[in-house]
Amino acid sequence: MIICAATAVKAQNDNRKGSLDKIFEIERLINESYYDTFDRDKLVEITIHSVFGYLDPHTVYKTAKEAAEDERKYGSEKNAIGGMVALLNDTLTILSVTPRSPAYKAGLRPGMQIDSINDQPVTNRVLKPNQIAEFINLRDDTIKISLIRGKGKQRKALLIAKDKLTDPGIDSYYAPNDSTAYIRIAKFTKYTGEEFDNILEEFGPKKLRNLILDLRDNPGGVLQACAPICNHIVPANTLLYTATDTHNGQKPEFSDKNGLLKNSRIYILVNENSASASEIIASCIQDNDRGIIIGRRSFGKALTQQVTIFSDGSKALISNGKVFSPSGRCIQKDYQRGRFDKYRNELKERITRRENVLRDSINTAGKPTYKTVIKHRTVYGNMGVIPDCFVPEDYTNAIPLVETEYADSIYMLLKFFGNVFVNEHRQRLKNTYGSFKNFNKSFFVSDEMVKEFYIVRRDEKHYPAHNIIETKTPNNKDRHIKKLIKAYIAKAFFGYNEFRQLINEDDSDFQAALLLVADPQAYWNYLK
């Protein structure tokens, strides 16, 4: 047996060596015989992309530029000063400053205007976000900022030392009522578990009788962030998930404590963009019968990736295993090796089948079935997480259909409009409303503000007029766009928590959860 095994391994190694020899031989032939000049590095990049394009949809190669952009968007740590800026009326303006950050300690505050960054002038210039980022990143240790101060437009230079700042995975949380907490996790980082702990402590036991955990549009992230969250929800010594690994085989993960939510009713919001770590938490709670899943079927990703960063800054994400939920199911949806178009278009196919509005359109035929651990409810493998409480996608509050192709740009315009309005009226808003409670009660977007927003939408060079302001009288005309404008003004003036409160007022998934909070019997009926 040992001799046979050794022979098989030698044959495998010989085959592998033969394949590599063929690649090297092709490279030699191209270098020696190809009639024209070519970019050798580009040829290597194309070859690598081709190899990775065969294995599975989540084994991918990223160039150095793509890897850097990923880190900027999704990295949990950044060497920064802790401020957000935007170009408003040709002037770079500070939108927000992270509390206790180097920027905050140096005296930077929202509304301040910047003349130059690291001696590069930024006023009266049309700058793209990546250009601003280049100015900021010229030096790793410090950043020199020149502020425009007072009516005389005097300049004041500040030298601010950068520091390692963590980018939060939880972007908003608040208490919708006296017995309910709402937490929205936007991504999973290595710090998300600690963030979750701190926020639960902040709420206190009374508000934790019900938890609405919003995982919608969360693409996942660090697998290890799942256990600290599930620890609070399921009893100690409960199986959370089992991860398989190319090198280490199966590794079951168990809860190691009775957490702060052991007696709470749990409502988890998911949609078709909830993936990976989001689905691990959702399937853990569903399989252990510890809460109900609300919304629409999740994405369906259970492959885990090993990340390798190369010396040139490029990186490879290679699928090295799968994750299985406590019932034994794998929620990874099907794909065909080397042909991923169908996999990547699968979400569009759901809309074509009207799965986003009709629960009966979810096709479970041929999918493996499993039973939940305690109540023995039927769940399905290879197709994401099917919600217990299906909520059709709500088009009544959506941006009009003619604009859906440009939804991202519309939301960017809403953000721009909100930032401009707050920048123009910051002191007046502070004096008039003070608190979010007063703002929410008395601030109403006027018809003139809506007209001004649509002018901005048609003409990107148009700057919103200073004299067009809110009204104190509610008006239901253009109700949804008014709610969005108000929400983005609140986001610019107060922050993400207040923004999410306004958005959730018209959110059908969130409102479905609140209805179940108010009707405990209906909640328990889902878990029968």
N, C-alpha and C positions, 0 to 999 in steps of 0.2 A: 504493500500500500504506500509506504513512504517513497519507494523508488518510482512508482507510477506518478505520485503527486509531484515529485521533483522533476520528472520528465515533462509533465504538463506545464509546470512553471517555466522550465527552460524553453519549451516550444513557444509559449506565450511571449517570453522575453525576446526570442529570436524573431518572431513575427513583428513585435514592436520595433526592434532594431531595423528590420527590413523596411518598415513603413517610414521611419525617420530617414533612412538612407535614401529613399525615393524622394522625399522632400528636399534633402540637401542636393541631390542630383539634379532636380528640376531647377533649383536656385542657381546651381553652377551653369547649367545649360543656358538659362536666360541671361546670366551675366556675361557668358562667353559669346553667345550667338545672336542675341536679339539685335536687330538692325538699327534701332533708334534709341535715343536716351529715355530714361524713365526715372521716376522718383522711387528709390529703393525702399525708403521708410514707409511710403504710402502703400507700396505693394505688400509689405509685411502687415500693415494695419488691415488691408483688405482681406488678406489670407486669414488673419486671426478672426475677423468678423465672420468669415465664411464658416470656419470651424465651429465657432460658438453658436452660429445660426442653425446648427444641425441638432444639437443635443436636447435642449428643452427650452421653453419660453423664458425661463428666469435665469438661465446660465448665460451671462452676457459679459462682453468686454467693453470697457469705457476708455476712451482716449484720455490723455492727461487733462485736456480742456474740459471734457465731459465729467471727469472725476472731480475736478475742482468745482464745477458748477453744482454737482451733487452735494459736495461738502458744504458749499455755501447755503444750499436750500435745506438740507436734511441733517447736517452735522449737529451734534448735541453740545459741542464746545466751540467757541470762537474767540480768537485773540482780538478783542475789540474794546471800545470805550463805553458802549451801552447807549446808543442813541439812534433814532431813525430820522432821516431827512428826506425832503422832496423838493423839487424845483417848482416854486409857486410864483407866478408873475415874473419870471426870469431871475428870481432870487432863491438861492438854496436856503430852505427854512427848516428848522428843527421841529419835527412833529411830536416826538415823544422821547422821554429819557427814562431809562431803567433805574428804579430806586436803588440807592447804595452803590451804583456803578461809578467808574472813574469820571464819566461825563457829569453825573449828578454832583459828585463831590467837587468838581471843578467849577460848578455854578451854571452849567448849561440847563436851559429850561425850554419847554415847548413855546414856539412863536419867535424865538431868537433867529436872526438872519446871519448867514455866513458869507463873508467876502472872499475868503480863500482857504484852501486846505493844503497843507504842506507847501505853502508859497505858490500854489497853482490857483489863479483867479477862477472863481466859479459864478460870479455875478454877471448878469446880462449876457449869458452864454446859453445856447441850447445844448444841454448835456443829456446823454442817455445814462440810465442807471449803472451800466457797466463802466462808463467813463468816471462817474463819481466814485465807484468802488475802487477803481485804479488809483485815484488820487489818495483815497483813504489808506490803501494798502501799500503805498510807496515805502513806508517804513514799518518794521515789525514791532518796534518797541514803543514808539511814541507817535502822536499825531499833533501837528501844529494847526490850530484853527484861529482864523481872524474873524471876529464878530463885528457886525455893523451896529453901533450903539447910538441911541438918542436921535433927536431931530436933526442934529448937525452931521449925522452919518459918520461919526467918529469910529475909528478902528481900534479894536482891542484884541491883542494876540494872546492865546492860551496854549501852553504846551501840556498835553494830557498823556499820561502813560497808559498804554493799553494793558488789559488784564484778561485772563481766561474767564469768559462768561458762559454760563450754560444757557442753552436755548430751551425754554420750557416745552415739554410734551403736552401739558394740559394748558389749553389756551383760554378757557373760561369756566367759571363755576359760580353758582349762587343758589339761594333757597327760594323756590317758587312759592312755597307756603311754609307754615310753622312746622310741618312734619316731613318735609321732603327736601332732599339735596339734589342738585343737578351738577354733573361734572362732564365736561367735554374733553376727551383726549384726542388731540389732532395727530399725534405720532408717538411712537414708543422709543424712548431713548434709555440709556443706562440709568438716568436719574428719575424716570417717570414713577417708579415705585415709591421713591422717597417723597416726590411731590404729592402723590396720592395720600400717603400717610399724613403729611402735614395739613393737607386740605381737610381730611376727615376730622382731625383734631380741632381744626378751626370751626367746623360746623357744630360739634357737640352732639350728644346722644339723641336729644329730642328731634332734631332735624334729620337724623339718620334713620328714622323709622322706615322711610322709603328712599331709595337711591335710583335716580334716572341717570344711567351711564351712557353717554352719547359717543358711539364709535363710528358714526357715519362719515364717509369720505376719509377714513383713516387708513392709509395704505400699509400700515404695520410698522416694522422697525426691529428693535432688539427683542429677541425671543425671551431673554432672561427678565424682561420687564413684566411678563405676564404673571409669574408666580406671586410676587409681592401684592398684586392687586387681587388675584383670586384667593390668596390667603385670608383676606378680610371677609370673604363672602362664604366660602365653603368650610365645613368643620375640619378640625385638625386631622391629619393622616388620611386625607381624601386624595385620590388620584386626580391630578389636574390635567396632565397630558403625558404622552410618551413620545420622545424624540428618537428617531433612528439616525445613525451617523455612520458614514463609510468606515471610519476607523474604530469607533467605540461601540458599535452595535446599538442595542436598545437601551434607552435611559429614561425610566419613568420618573416623573416629577410629582411629589406629594406636597400637600399643604402642611406647614409646620407649626401652625398656631390657630387658635380661635380668635378671629379678628374683630374689628369694631362693627362689622355688618352681619354678624352671624344670625341675628334675629330680625334683620331688615327685609323688607320686600324689595326685590331687585327688578328693574326694568332696563333692558339693554336695547338701544336704538342702533339698527344697522341698515345699510343699503347696499346697492350693487358695487359701491366703491370701498366697502369695508373689506380689508384683505389681511391675510397673513396673521400677525399677532392679534389683530382685532378679532379674527375668526377663531383663534385659539381660545381667547377669553369667552367669546359667545358660545362656542361649542362646549367648553368646560362647564359653564353655568347651565346650559340647556341639558347636557347629558347627566349632570348631577341633580337635576330638577330643583335648582336653587333660585330660579328667576325666570322671567319670560322675555323672549326675544321679540322685538316690535319693529316693523318696517317692511323691507323687501329683501329677497334672497341676496346673500353676500357674494363676494367675487368668486371665491373658490381657489385659494392658494394655500397649500400646505407644504410646499417644498422649502427647505432651508438652504441658505447659501453661505459658503466659506469665502471670505473676502481676502484677496491678495493684492497688495499695492506694490507696483514695480518701481524701480529706481528712477524712471523718467516721469513718474507721477500718474501713469495710467494704472488701471486696476481691473482685476478679473473677479466676477462673482460666479462661483461654480456651485451648482446644487449638490449638496453632500448628504442629503437625507430628507426624511418626511416627518411630519408630526401627526400623531393619532390622538383622537379625543378619548375621554374615559370609557365610552361605549365600544371603542375599538375601531371606529370609522376614521377614514381619511377624507377630508373635505376637498382635496385637490381635484379640480375639474379635469376632464379628459383633454388630451392634446395628441397630435400626431407628429412624431419626430421628424424634424426638418421641414415641416409644413405648418407654420404657426398662424397663418392668416385667419383661419377659422377661429382659433383660440382668441386672437386679438380682436376679432369682430363679434365675439360671443355676446357682449353686452348690448350691441346694436341689434342682434338677433332677438334678444329678450324683448326689446321695444317693438320689433316687428310682430312678434307673437302676442304682444300686449300683456306680457307677463308683469310689467310694471304697474298695471292697473287691474288685472284680473288674477286672483290667486289660482283659479282653476287652470290657468295657462301654464303653471309650473309643471313640467313634464318629468315625472319620477320613474317612468317606465324603464325597466332594465337596470335601475340603480340598486346597489346593494342596500339592504335594510338592517338596522341595528335597533336595540332597545335602550332607553335611558336607564340609569343605574337603579333608581328607587321606584319610579312610577311605571316603568316599562312602556313608556310611550315610544312610538315608532319614529325614528329619524333616518336620514338617508346619507349615503356616502357619495363621494365623487361629484358633488355639485354645490359646494359652499354650504352655508347654514340657512335653512328655510325658517322664516320667523314663525313663532307660535301665533302671534297676533299680526296678521297681514294688514298693512295700510297702503292703499293705492297711492301712487304718486299724484300729488295735488297740482293740477294745472291751473286751478282758479286763481292762485296767487303767483303764478309764474310770470316772468317777463314775456310779453306778447310773442307769439310764435315767429313773427317776422324777424325777431331779434335773437332767437335762440342760437343761430349760427355764430352770433357775435357776443354770446353771453359773457365770456371772459372779458372782452373789451368793455362791455356795459358795466360790469362790476368794477373794473379799473376806473371808469369814468365816475362812478358813484363814489369811489374812494377819493378820487381827485376833487370832486365837488364838495364832499364833506370836509376834506382837509383845507380847501380854500375858504369855505364858509367859516370854519372855526378860526382860521388864521386871521380873517378879516374882522371877526366879531368876538374874539376870545374874551376880552375884558367885559364887554357888554353881557355875554352869556353868563359869565361868572357873577356879575352884579345882579342880573335879573333872576337867575334860577338857582345858582349855588349848588344844589344837590341834584342827583339824578332823579330822585322822587319828584321834585318840583318840575324838572325838565320834562319828564314823562307825562306828567299831569297837565302841563300848561303850554308846551311847545307843540305847535301844529305847522306842518309845511304848507306854505301858501301856494295858490295856483300860479302866482308869478314865479316862485322858485322852481316849480315843475317846468314852466315854459323856458326858464333860463337853463335848466338842466338839458332840455332837448336841443337848445341852441348849441350848447357845449358839445353835445353828441354829434350834431351835424358839422360843426366847425371846431376842430381840435385846437385852433389858435385863439378861439374866443375865451376871454377870461371873465368869470361870473361877476356881474355888477355888484358893487358894494352896497347900494341902496335897496336891493331886493332882499327882504327879510321874512321871517316867519309871521304867522298870525296867531292870535289867542283863541280863534274860533274854529272848531273842527268842521271839516268839509269832506264828504265821502267821495267826491269826484276824484278820479285817478288815485283811489285809496292805496293800492299796493305800491305804486312807485313813490307815493308820499311816505309810506312806512319805510321803504328802503332808504330814501334820502335821509329821513330822520334817524334811522339806525346807523348810517355811516357818519352822520354828524355826531351822534353819541359816541361812536367808536373813536373819532378823532379827538373829542373833548374829554370823555371819561375813560374809555378803554374797552377791552374785549368783553368783560363781564356784562357791561351795560348794553353793548351791541347785541350780544346773544339774547339777552332778555327781550329786547324789542323784536328780534327776528323770530324767536320762539312763540310770540303771541299769535302768529299766523301759521305756525308750523304744524302740519297735520300729524306727523309722527309724535312730536312732543305732546300735542293735545290729546292724542290717543293714550299716552302714558298717564297724563293727568287724570283722565276719565277713570282709568283703572286704579289710580291712587285713591280716588274718591269712592270706589266700589270694590272693597277687598274681596267680596264673594266672587265677583267676575274674575279677579286676579287668580284666585285659587282654582276656579273652574278650568282655566287654561292648563293647570298642572295636574289635572285628574288623569 
